[in-house]
Amino acid sequence: MKQENRGRLTKDGIRIYDPSDSAGMYAAGALASRILDAMSEHVFPGQTTAEIDRIITKMVEDAGAKSATIGYKGYEHASCISVNHVVCHGIPGDKKLKDGDILNIDVTVIVDGWFGDTSRMFVAGKLPRKAERLITVTHDALMRGIEAVKPGNTFGDIGHAIQSFVEAHRMSVVRDFCGHGLGRVFHAPPNVLHYGRPGTGARLEPGMFFTIEPMVNLGRAETKTLADDWTAVTRDKSLSAQFEHSVGVTETGFEIFTLSEAGTFHPTY
């Protein structure tokens, strides 16, 4: 049996992994999280996102791992760095960060064939009040979604938990991008929507591995992709935030593969 074909598939095409496979996911997730833990000291006014990406690239290489994004559909960087109104897939570049800029750094590494995928928010300098509120709501929405992960629940339950929480705070959930299955591959079924109705979608089973990664806008939910075919921005130029964990369904609930060892997943908690 090929490594990437281990486990069985549900009728929805979602792979079910063995309990022993969690060890590989924890190893990959831990490296991705440690890299982001280290980025706190490298995010400051005057820094460039290209330099942040250079540091990330070196950390991946020094760990003997591989970047999942370098070479992926022609992408050339070890991270996506999305600043202010960039929703996701921001390309590192030479523009300098300004005081009060918020940014999401998204890293995916491959360790012994397993993919560890996580992202979190950072701030350059002093965090503006409205941005702090956005970041906190986005973080807490992710955790609400994760708390809905348990056998018997559905992916619609996850989406509803996120959407209802965000909209109660008069913010909007991006619908153009979603979470995804992963494991021995980067992207696989299911698509994990961050909105939805309770009881809809595929039912969760122990052994499913996937990301939950809500993107939340201060303004409207609509996005557009720039001419580089990667960078997605808010159409109304409102601020956007995102947090991402890789998780697994267990017999009794969930496990998070990408927890921050330094406790810095949320920049102000």
C-alpha positions, 0 to 999 in steps of 0.5 A, a space after each residue: 500500500 502506498 504511503 499516500 493511500 493508507 487508511 480507507 475512504 468514506 463515501 464522501 472521499 474523505 480518508 480515515 487514518 489509523 490512530 498511530 498516524 497521529 504521531 506523524 501529524 504531531 511531528 509535522 504540526 509541531 515544527 510548523 508551530 515552532 517556526 511561527 513561535 519564532 516569528 514574533 521577534 522578526 515582525 516589527 515596523 521596517 521589516 519586510 515580509 521577504 526577510 520573514 520568509 527567508 528566515 522561515 525558509 532557513 528554519 525549514 531547511 535547518 530542521 531537515 524538513 521540506 516546505 510544502 509551498 515552494 514549487 506548489 503550482 509555481 509558488 516560490 516561497 516557504 510562507 504566505 504572508 497576508 498584510 492588513 486587507 489581504 485575506 490570504 495567499 499574500 506573496 512575501 516581498 520588499 515592502 516594509 511593514 508599518 507600525 500597526 500593520 497586522 499580518 497572517 503568516 501561513 506555513 506548511 512543512 513536510 516531515 517524514 511525508 506528513 504535512 503540518 499546516 498552520 497560520 496565525 496573526 502577528 502585529 508590527 508595533 502597536 496593535 490598533 483597537 479595531 484590529 485587536 477586536 478582529 483578531 480576537 473574534 477570528 481566533 475565538 471563532 476558530 476555537 468554536 469551530 474546533 470545539 464542534 469537532 467530535 464523532 457524529 457531528 457534521 462539517 456543517 456544525 463546524 461552519 455554523 459554530 464559526 459563522 454564528 459567532 462571527 456574525 454575532 460580532 457584526 463581522 463577516 466570514 469569507 466564503 471564497 476559501 475554506 479548510 481542507 483535508 490533509 495528512 500524507 497529502 497537502 490538499 484532499 477532501 473534505 472542503 471545510 467551509 467556515 459557514 453552514 447549517 447544523 446537521 449538514 455535510 459529511 459526518 465526522 468520523 475518528 481518523 479524519 485529518 483536516 484544517 480549520 482556517 476561518 478568514 474574517 473581515 471587518 467589512 463585507 465578505 467579498 474578496 477578489 484575487 489580484 493579477 498575480 493569481 495568488 493574492 486575495 484581498 477584501 473587495 471593500 479594503 476592510 481589514 481581514 484576519 485568519 487563524 488556522 490549526 490542523 486537527 484530527 477527529 478522535 473517538 471522543 472529540 478532537 486533537 490539535 496537531 499545531 498547538 503553540 509550544 510557546 503559547 503565542 498562537 494569539 498575539 495578545 493572549 
